[in-house]
């Protein structure tokens, strides 16, 4: 799916975030912020903690038939 993504600039909300490889780890995770232009269907379990999935989610497919504005955000 990376060919469908466009890198975001310094104005991205997560530009200065520091993420770690695993829960409790101090090892930084390298990532690239992207523009929120693509809807992706994913598979995840029901374990959510503080608004985040506790276990890794898996991308299923890009939904090029949808725009981000077509999707209702989770609360």
C-alpha positions as CSV (number, residue, x, y, z in Angstrom):
1,X,0.0,0.0,0.0
2,X,2.9,2.3,0.4
3,X,2.6,3.4,-3.3
4,X,-0.8,4.9,-2.4
5,X,0.6,7.0,0.5
6,X,2.1,10.5,0.4
7,X,4.6,11.6,3.0
8,X,3.4,14.4,5.3
9,X,5.3,17.5,6.1
10,X,6.3,19.0,9.5
11,X,2.8,20.3,10.1
12,X,1.5,16.7,10.7
13,X,0.1,16.2,14.2
14,X,2.5,13.3,14.9
15,X,5.6,14.9,13.3
16,X,7.4,15.1,16.7
17,X,6.1,12.0,18.2
18,X,8.4,9.3,19.6
19,X,7.1,5.8,19.3
20,X,8.6,2.7,20.8
21,X,9.0,-0.8,19.3
22,X,7.1,-2.7,22.0
23,X,5.2,-1.9,25.1
24,X,7.6,-0.8,27.9
25,X,10.5,-0.6,25.4
26,X,12.8,2.4,25.1
27,X,13.9,1.4,21.6
28,X,12.6,4.0,19.2
29,X,10.5,2.9,16.2
30,X,11.4,4.5,12.9
31,X,8.3,5.6,11.0
32,X,7.2,8.1,8.3
33,X,4.2,10.3,8.8
34,X,1.8,10.3,5.9
35,X,-1.1,12.5,4.7
36,X,-4.5,11.1,5.9
37,X,-5.8,10.5,2.4
38,X,-6.2,6.8,2.3
39,X,-8.9,4.5,3.9
40,X,-7.6,1.1,4.8
41,X,-9.6,-1.9,6.0
42,X,-7.9,-3.6,8.9
43,X,-8.3,-6.6,11.2
44,X,-7.9,-6.1,14.9
45,X,-9.2,-7.8,18.1
46,X,-11.4,-6.2,20.7
47,X,-8.7,-5.4,23.3
48,X,-8.4,-1.7,23.5
49,X,-6.5,0.3,26.2
50,X,-6.6,4.1,26.5
51,X,-8.0,4.4,23.0
52,X,-5.3,2.2,21.4
53,X,-5.4,-1.4,20.3
54,X,-3.4,-3.5,22.7
55,X,-2.3,-6.0,20.0
56,X,-1.0,-5.3,16.5
57,X,-3.6,-4.7,13.8
58,X,-3.2,-6.0,10.3
59,X,-4.0,-4.1,7.1
60,X,-6.4,-6.1,4.9
61,X,-6.9,-3.9,1.8
62,X,-6.9,-0.3,0.6
63,X,-10.4,1.1,0.2
64,X,-9.9,3.3,-2.8
65,X,-13.7,3.5,-3.2
66,X,-13.8,5.6,0.1
67,X,-12.4,8.9,1.3
68,X,-11.5,9.6,4.9
69,X,-14.5,12.0,5.1
70,X,-16.8,9.0,4.3
71,X,-15.8,7.3,7.6
72,X,-17.2,7.8,11.0
73,X,-14.4,8.1,13.6
74,X,-14.2,5.8,16.6
75,X,-15.1,7.4,19.9
